[in-house]
Amino acid sequence: VDLLKAVLCGVAFEHRRMIENLKKAGLVVDKIVLTGGASNSENWCQLFSDVLQVPVLINREKESGALGGAILCD
């Protein structure tokens, strides 16, 4: 369990690093939207929110990647 949490924290902190770079470039990040498998875990969403210090929203669309592909094909 500790090893899994360490991996998840590493992923969340890497996202934080990328978001900090985007903020330095002038982008305002006031919320995060999770999709896919990560959005199915309440703990994962909370970890992201804690690390990124912004609200985490969950996309209602479960197959957002497929939906995006379909929209691009239209």
Biopython code that builds the backbone (N, CA, C, O; Angstrom):
import numpy as np
from Bio.PDB.StructureBuilder import StructureBuilder

atoms = [
    (1, "VAL", "N", (0.826, -1.192, 0.000)),
    (1, "VAL", "CA", (0.000, 0.000, 0.000)),
    (1, "VAL", "C", (0.867, 1.252, 0.000)),
    (1, "VAL", "O", (0.561, 2.209, -0.711)),
    (2, "ASP", "N", (1.936, 1.266, 0.777)),
    (2, "ASP", "CA", (2.810, 2.440, 0.832)),
    (2, "ASP", "C", (3.494, 2.692, -0.500)),
    (2, "ASP", "O", (3.655, 3.841, -0.912)),
    (3, "LEU", "N", (3.896, 1.621, -1.176)),
    (3, "LEU", "CA", (4.548, 1.773, -2.476)),
    (3, "LEU", "C", (3.567, 2.348, -3.497)),
    (3, "LEU", "O", (3.928, 3.226, -4.281)),
    (4, "LEU", "N", (2.341, 1.860, -3.490)),
    (4, "LEU", "CA", (1.329, 2.379, -4.403)),
    (4, "LEU", "C", (1.068, 3.856, -4.141)),
    (4, "LEU", "O", (0.988, 4.648, -5.080)),
    (5, "LYS", "N", (0.934, 4.231, -2.871)),
    (5, "LYS", "CA", (0.707, 5.638, -2.536)),
    (5, "LYS", "C", (1.884, 6.496, -2.967)),
    (5, "LYS", "O", (1.686, 7.625, -3.418)),
    (6, "ALA", "N", (3.101, 5.992, -2.841)),
    (6, "ALA", "CA", (4.281, 6.739, -3.279)),
    (6, "ALA", "C", (4.251, 6.985, -4.783)),
    (6, "ALA", "O", (4.595, 8.074, -5.244)),
    (7, "VAL", "N", (3.842, 5.980, -5.546)),
    (7, "VAL", "CA", (3.738, 6.134, -7.002)),
    (7, "VAL", "C", (2.668, 7.168, -7.343)),
    (7, "VAL", "O", (2.900, 8.044, -8.176)),
    (8, "LEU", "N", (1.500, 7.076, -6.706)),
    (8, "LEU", "CA", (0.422, 8.025, -6.963)),
    (8, "LEU", "C", (0.828, 9.444, -6.585)),
    (8, "LEU", "O", (0.509, 10.391, -7.304)),
    (9, "CYS", "N", (1.522, 9.598, -5.476)),
    (9, "CYS", "CA", (2.017, 10.920, -5.078)),
    (9, "CYS", "C", (3.012, 11.452, -6.098)),
    (9, "CYS", "O", (2.995, 12.639, -6.425)),
    (10, "GLY", "N", (3.873, 10.586, -6.599)),
    (10, "GLY", "CA", (4.829, 11.003, -7.624)),
    (10, "GLY", "C", (4.133, 11.523, -8.868)),
    (10, "GLY", "O", (4.548, 12.532, -9.439)),
    (11, "VAL", "N", (3.076, 10.840, -9.292)),
    (11, "VAL", "CA", (2.307, 11.287, -10.457)),
    (11, "VAL", "C", (1.663, 12.646, -10.165)),
    (11, "VAL", "O", (1.719, 13.549, -11.000)),
    (12, "ALA", "N", (1.060, 12.792, -9.003)),
    (12, "ALA", "CA", (0.397, 14.046, -8.648)),
    (12, "ALA", "C", (1.396, 15.195, -8.561)),
    (12, "ALA", "O", (1.111, 16.294, -9.036)),
    (13, "PHE", "N", (2.554, 14.959, -7.967)),
    (13, "PHE", "CA", (3.555, 16.021, -7.850)),
    (13, "PHE", "C", (4.161, 16.390, -9.208)),
    (13, "PHE", "O", (4.544, 17.540, -9.423)),
    (14, "GLU", "N", (4.250, 15.425, -10.120)),
    (14, "GLU", "CA", (4.714, 15.750, -11.470)),
    (14, "GLU", "C", (3.696, 16.640, -12.177)),
    (14, "GLU", "O", (4.076, 17.568, -12.891)),
    (15, "HIS", "N", (2.412, 16.368, -11.984)),
    (15, "HIS", "CA", (1.376, 17.250, -12.537)),
    (15, "HIS", "C", (1.485, 18.642, -11.919)),
    (15, "HIS", "O", (1.310, 19.646, -12.609)),
    (16, "ARG", "N", (1.770, 18.699, -10.632)),
    (16, "ARG", "CA", (1.928, 20.001, -9.966)),
    (16, "ARG", "C", (3.079, 20.781, -10.595)),
    (16, "ARG", "O", (2.970, 21.987, -10.818)),
    (17, "ARG", "N", (4.176, 20.093, -10.879)),
    (17, "ARG", "CA", (5.324, 20.763, -11.500)),
    (17, "ARG", "C", (4.940, 21.342, -12.862)),
    (17, "ARG", "O", (5.302, 22.470, -13.195)),
    (18, "MET", "N", (4.205, 20.556, -13.640)),
    (18, "MET", "CA", (3.784, 21.032, -14.965)),
    (18, "MET", "C", (2.826, 22.218, -14.844)),
    (18, "MET", "O", (2.917, 23.172, -15.617)),
    (19, "ILE", "N", (1.918, 22.161, -13.889)),
    (19, "ILE", "CA", (0.963, 23.255, -13.704)),
    (19, "ILE", "C", (1.676, 24.515, -13.228)),
    (19, "ILE", "O", (1.321, 25.618, -13.645)),
    (20, "GLU", "N", (2.665, 24.371, -12.372)),
    (20, "GLU", "CA", (3.438, 25.542, -11.942)),
    (20, "GLU", "C", (4.131, 26.199, -13.135)),
    (20, "GLU", "O", (4.207, 27.426, -13.206)),
    (21, "ASN", "N", (4.632, 25.401, -14.063)),
    (21, "ASN", "CA", (5.242, 25.964, -15.272)),
    (21, "ASN", "C", (4.210, 26.690, -16.128)),
    (21, "ASN", "O", (4.501, 27.749, -16.685)),
    (22, "LEU", "N", (3.019, 26.134, -16.237)),
    (22, "LEU", "CA", (1.948, 26.794, -16.989)),
    (22, "LEU", "C", (1.560, 28.111, -16.327)),
    (22, "LEU", "O", (1.293, 29.096, -17.016)),
    (23, "LYS", "N", (1.525, 28.135, -14.996)),
    (23, "LYS", "CA", (1.207, 29.368, -14.279)),
    (23, "LYS", "C", (2.279, 30.434, -14.527)),
    (23, "LYS", "O", (1.958, 31.611, -14.684)),
    (24, "LYS", "N", (3.555, 30.021, -14.562)),
    (24, "LYS", "CA", (4.640, 30.956, -14.847)),
    (24, "LYS", "C", (4.495, 31.568, -16.235)),
    (24, "LYS", "O", (4.931, 32.692, -16.480)),
    (25, "ALA", "N", (3.878, 30.815, -17.136)),
    (25, "ALA", "CA", (3.657, 31.290, -18.502)),
    (25, "ALA", "C", (2.393, 32.148, -18.608)),
    (25, "ALA", "O", (2.058, 32.624, -19.692)),
    (26, "GLY", "N", (1.690, 32.348, -17.483)),
    (26, "GLY", "CA", (0.541, 33.226, -17.473)),
    (26, "GLY", "C", (-0.815, 32.547, -17.479)),
    (26, "GLY", "O", (-1.839, 33.230, -17.485)),
    (27, "LEU", "N", (-0.851, 31.231, -17.477)),
    (27, "LEU", "CA", (-2.124, 30.509, -17.467)),
    (27, "LEU", "C", (-2.708, 30.498, -16.056)),
    (27, "LEU", "O", (-1.991, 30.251, -15.086)),
    (28, "VAL", "N", (-3.991, 30.762, -15.946)),
    (28, "VAL", "CA", (-4.675, 30.699, -14.661)),
    (28, "VAL", "C", (-5.246, 29.294, -14.499)),
    (28, "VAL", "O", (-6.030, 28.830, -15.327)),
    (29, "VAL", "N", (-4.847, 28.628, -13.428)),
    (29, "VAL", "CA", (-5.353, 27.277, -13.138)),
    (29, "VAL", "C", (-6.140, 27.365, -11.841)),
    (29, "VAL", "O", (-5.568, 27.439, -10.754)),
    (30, "ASP", "N", (-7.471, 27.355, -11.974)),
    (30, "ASP", "CA", (-8.299, 27.465, -10.775)),
    (30, "ASP", "C", (-9.100, 26.205, -10.497)),
    (30, "ASP", "O", (-9.822, 26.128, -9.503)),
    (31, "LYS", "N", (-8.972, 25.215, -11.377)),
    (31, "LYS", "CA", (-9.609, 23.913, -11.156)),
    (31, "LYS", "C", (-8.971, 22.896, -12.093)),
    (31, "LYS", "O", (-8.345, 23.252, -13.091)),
    (32, "ILE", "N", (-9.142, 21.632, -11.752)),
    (32, "ILE", "CA", (-8.622, 20.527, -12.545)),
    (32, "ILE", "C", (-9.792, 19.593, -12.846)),
    (32, "ILE", "O", (-10.652, 19.374, -11.994)),
    (33, "VAL", "N", (-9.822, 19.051, -14.044)),
    (33, "VAL", "CA", (-10.849, 18.085, -14.412)),
    (33, "VAL", "C", (-10.172, 16.743, -14.657)),
    (33, "VAL", "O", (-9.288, 16.633, -15.507)),
    (34, "LEU", "N", (-10.588, 15.727, -13.914)),
    (34, "LEU", "CA", (-10.059, 14.379, -14.103)),
    (34, "LEU", "C", (-11.034, 13.561, -14.935)),
    (34, "LEU", "O", (-12.250, 13.681, -14.790)),
    (35, "THR", "N", (-10.486, 12.737, -15.799)),
    (35, "THR", "CA", (-11.302, 11.834, -16.607)),
    (35, "THR", "C", (-10.701, 10.439, -16.558)),
    (35, "THR", "O", (-9.602, 10.241, -16.040)),
    (36, "GLY", "N", (-11.422, 9.490, -17.094)),
    (36, "GLY", "CA", (-10.899, 8.129, -17.205)),
    (36, "GLY", "C", (-10.805, 7.429, -15.867)),
    (36, "GLY", "O", (-11.551, 7.732, -14.936)),
    (37, "GLY", "N", (-9.883, 6.494, -15.784)),
    (37, "GLY", "CA", (-9.748, 5.655, -14.600)),
    (37, "GLY", "C", (-9.495, 6.416, -13.319)),
    (37, "GLY", "O", (-10.012, 6.048, -12.264)),
    (38, "ALA", "N", (-8.699, 7.482, -13.399)),
    (38, "ALA", "CA", (-8.395, 8.259, -12.200)),
    (38, "ALA", "C", (-9.644, 8.855, -11.575)),
    (38, "ALA", "O", (-9.726, 8.994, -10.355)),
    (39, "SER", "N", (-10.604, 9.204, -12.395)),
    (39, "SER", "CA", (-11.811, 9.847, -11.875)),
    (39, "SER", "C", (-12.729, 8.867, -11.142)),
    (39, "SER", "O", (-13.691, 9.288, -10.501)),
    (40, "ASN", "N", (-12.449, 7.589, -11.229)),
    (40, "ASN", "CA", (-13.263, 6.581, -10.536)),
    (40, "ASN", "C", (-12.857, 6.384, -9.079)),
    (40, "ASN", "O", (-13.554, 5.702, -8.327)),
    (41, "SER", "N", (-11.754, 6.968, -8.683)),
    (41, "SER", "CA", (-11.250, 6.780, -7.330)),
    (41, "SER", "C", (-11.363, 8.071, -6.524)),
    (41, "SER", "O", (-10.730, 9.075, -6.849)),
    (42, "GLU", "N", (-12.168, 8.031, -5.483)),
    (42, "GLU", "CA", (-12.323, 9.204, -4.616)),
    (42, "GLU", "C", (-10.986, 9.585, -3.977)),
    (42, "GLU", "O", (-10.661, 10.767, -3.862)),
    (43, "ASN", "N", (-10.219, 8.581, -3.566)),
    (43, "ASN", "CA", (-8.914, 8.845, -2.938)),
    (43, "ASN", "C", (-7.945, 9.503, -3.908)),
    (43, "ASN", "O", (-7.218, 10.422, -3.531)),
    (44, "TRP", "N", (-7.927, 9.046, -5.143)),
    (44, "TRP", "CA", (-7.048, 9.586, -6.176)),
    (44, "TRP", "C", (-7.397, 11.055, -6.439)),
    (44, "TRP", "O", (-6.514, 11.907, -6.535)),
    (45, "CYS", "N", (-8.699, 11.334, -6.553)),
    (45, "CYS", "CA", (-9.161, 12.714, -6.783)),
    (45, "CYS", "C", (-8.775, 13.603, -5.609)),
    (45, "CYS", "O", (-8.337, 14.737, -5.807)),
    (46, "GLN", "N", (-8.935, 13.100, -4.391)),
    (46, "GLN", "CA", (-8.576, 13.886, -3.213)),
    (46, "GLN", "C", (-7.078, 14.141, -3.157)),
    (46, "GLN", "O", (-6.649, 15.240, -2.804)),
    (47, "LEU", "N", (-6.276, 13.137, -3.502)),
    (47, "LEU", "CA", (-4.828, 13.305, -3.521)),
    (47, "LEU", "C", (-4.431, 14.401, -4.511)),
    (47, "LEU", "O", (-3.605, 15.257, -4.195)),
    (48, "PHE", "N", (-5.018, 14.373, -5.706)),
    (48, "PHE", "CA", (-4.744, 15.411, -6.704)),
    (48, "PHE", "C", (-5.120, 16.783, -6.161)),
    (48, "PHE", "O", (-4.360, 17.740, -6.303)),
    (49, "SER", "N", (-6.289, 16.878, -5.541)),
    (49, "SER", "CA", (-6.743, 18.162, -5.005)),
    (49, "SER", "C", (-5.792, 18.663, -3.921)),
    (49, "SER", "O", (-5.454, 19.846, -3.886)),
    (50, "ASP", "N", (-5.363, 17.768, -3.043)),
    (50, "ASP", "CA", (-4.449, 18.149, -1.967)),
    (50, "ASP", "C", (-3.106, 18.623, -2.512)),
    (50, "ASP", "O", (-2.578, 19.642, -2.068)),
    (51, "VAL", "N", (-2.559, 17.892, -3.467)),
    (51, "VAL", "CA", (-1.241, 18.224, -4.007)),
    (51, "VAL", "C", (-1.297, 19.482, -4.879)),
    (51, "VAL", "O", (-0.419, 20.340, -4.793)),
    (52, "LEU", "N", (-2.328, 19.587, -5.714)),
    (52, "LEU", "CA", (-2.422, 20.716, -6.638)),
    (52, "LEU", "C", (-3.044, 21.949, -6.008)),
    (52, "LEU", "O", (-2.947, 23.041, -6.568)),
    (53, "GLN", "N", (-3.676, 21.797, -4.864)),
    (53, "GLN", "CA", (-4.284, 22.887, -4.109)),
    (53, "GLN", "C", (-5.326, 23.654, -4.932)),
    (53, "GLN", "O", (-5.417, 24.880, -4.859)),
    (54, "VAL", "N", (-6.096, 22.913, -5.703)),
    (54, "VAL", "CA", (-7.221, 23.460, -6.460)),
    (54, "VAL", "C", (-8.348, 22.428, -6.420)),
    (54, "VAL", "O", (-8.099, 21.246, -6.184)),
    (55, "PRO", "N", (-9.593, 22.873, -6.652)),
    (55, "PRO", "CA", (-10.691, 21.906, -6.702)),
    (55, "PRO", "C", (-10.520, 20.943, -7.880)),
    (55, "PRO", "O", (-10.047, 21.328, -8.950)),
    (56, "VAL", "N", (-10.908, 19.702, -7.667)),
    (56, "VAL", "CA", (-10.861, 18.690, -8.719)),
    (56, "VAL", "C", (-12.288, 18.349, -9.114)),
    (56, "VAL", "O", (-13.097, 17.954, -8.274)),
    (57, "LEU", "N", (-12.590, 18.502, -10.391)),
    (57, "LEU", "CA", (-13.897, 18.147, -10.928)),
    (57, "LEU", "C", (-13.777, 16.817, -11.650)),
    (57, "LEU", "O", (-12.710, 16.466, -12.154)),
    (58, "ILE", "N", (-14.872, 16.085, -11.695)),
    (58, "ILE", "CA", (-14.869, 14.788, -12.362)),
    (58, "ILE", "C", (-15.786, 14.873, -13.574)),
    (58, "ILE", "O", (-16.946, 15.269, -13.461)),
    (59, "ASN", "N", (-15.264, 14.503, -14.718)),
    (59, "ASN", "CA", (-16.021, 14.517, -15.959)),
    (59, "ASN", "C", (-17.108, 13.444, -15.911)),
    (59, "ASN", "O", (-16.844, 12.306, -15.522)),
    (60, "ARG", "N", (-18.324, 13.805, -16.304)),
    (60, "ARG", "CA", (-19.419, 12.834, -16.312)),
    (60, "ARG", "C", (-19.250, 11.809, -17.425)),
    (60, "ARG", "O", (-19.699, 10.671, -17.293)),
    (61, "GLU", "N", (-18.616, 12.198, -18.508)),
    (61, "GLU", "CA", (-18.417, 11.302, -19.649)),
    (61, "GLU", "C", (-17.335, 10.286, -19.292)),
    (61, "GLU", "O", (-16.194, 10.664, -19.029)),
    (62, "LYS", "N", (-17.684, 9.007, -19.280)),
    (62, "LYS", "CA", (-16.725, 7.969, -18.898)),
    (62, "LYS", "C", (-15.729, 7.652, -20.016)),
    (62, "LYS", "O", (-14.620, 7.195, -19.738)),
    (63, "GLU", "N", (-16.102, 7.884, -21.255)),
    (63, "GLU", "CA", (-15.218, 7.607, -22.399)),
    (63, "GLU", "C", (-14.864, 8.904, -23.104)),
    (63, "GLU", "O", (-15.144, 9.071, -24.291)),
    (64, "SER", "N", (-14.249, 9.820, -22.373)),
    (64, "SER", "CA", (-13.966, 11.144, -22.929)),
    (64, "SER", "C", (-12.944, 11.097, -24.071)),
    (64, "SER", "O", (-13.003, 11.920, -24.984)),
    (65, "GLY", "N", (-12.020, 10.153, -24.028)),
    (65, "GLY", "CA", (-11.056, 10.025, -25.119)),
    (65, "GLY", "C", (-11.740, 9.649, -26.423)),
    (65, "GLY", "O", (-11.446, 10.211, -27.478)),
    (66, "ALA", "N", (-12.657, 8.690, -26.338)),
    (66, "ALA", "CA", (-13.404, 8.268, -27.525)),
    (66, "ALA", "C", (-14.311, 9.410, -28.015)),
    (66, "ALA", "O", (-14.456, 9.623, -29.218)),
    (67, "LEU", "N", (-14.908, 10.130, -27.079)),
    (67, "LEU", "CA", (-15.765, 11.262, -27.455)),
    (67, "LEU", "C", (-14.947, 12.331, -28.156)),
    (67, "LEU", "O", (-15.384, 12.876, -29.170)),
    (68, "GLY", "N", (-13.783, 12.635, -27.641)),
    (68, "GLY", "CA", (-12.908, 13.622, -28.275)),
    (68, "GLY", "C", (-12.520, 13.200, -29.680)),
    (68, "GLY", "O", (-12.512, 14.024, -30.595)),
    (69, "GLY", "N", (-12.200, 11.932, -29.860)),
    (69, "GLY", "CA", (-11.860, 11.419, -31.188)),
    (69, "GLY", "C", (-13.022, 11.557, -32.139)),
    (69, "GLY", "O", (-12.843, 11.937, -33.296)),
    (70, "ALA", "N", (-14.222, 11.249, -31.656)),
    (70, "ALA", "CA", (-15.411, 11.359, -32.500)),
    (70, "ALA", "C", (-15.671, 12.810, -32.877)),
    (70, "ALA", "O", (-16.051, 13.093, -34.014)),
    (71, "ILE", "N", (-15.474, 13.731, -31.946)),
    (71, "ILE", "CA", (-15.679, 15.151, -32.245)),
    (71, "ILE", "C", (-14.674, 15.622, -33.289)),
    (71, "ILE", "O", (-15.033, 16.386, -34.185)),
    (72, "LEU", "N", (-13.447, 15.189, -33.191)),
    (72, "LEU", "CA", (-12.429, 15.590, -34.161)),
    (72, "LEU", "C", (-12.707, 15.040, -35.556)),
    (72, "LEU", "O", (-12.332, 15.653, -36.555)),
    (73, "CYS", "N", (-13.359, 13.896, -35.624)),
    (73, "CYS", "CA", (-13.675, 13.287, -36.923)),
    (73, "CYS", "C", (-14.861, 13.958, -37.613)),
    (73, "CYS", "O", (-15.051, 13.800, -38.819)),
    (74, "ASP", "N", (-15.640, 14.692, -36.865)),
    (74, "ASP", "CA", (-16.847, 15.300, -37.428)),
    (74, "ASP", "C", (-16.514, 16.394, -38.411)),
    (74, "ASP", "O", (-17.416, 17.010, -38.978)),
]
sb = StructureBuilder()
sb.init_structure("model")
sb.init_model(0)
sb.init_chain("A")
sb.init_seg("    ")
for serial, (resi, resn, name, xyz) in enumerate(atoms, 1):
    if name == "N":
        sb.init_residue(resn, " ", resi, " ")
    sb.init_atom(name, np.array(xyz, "f"), 0.0, 1.0, " ", f" {name:<3s}", serial, name[0])
structure = sb.get_structure()
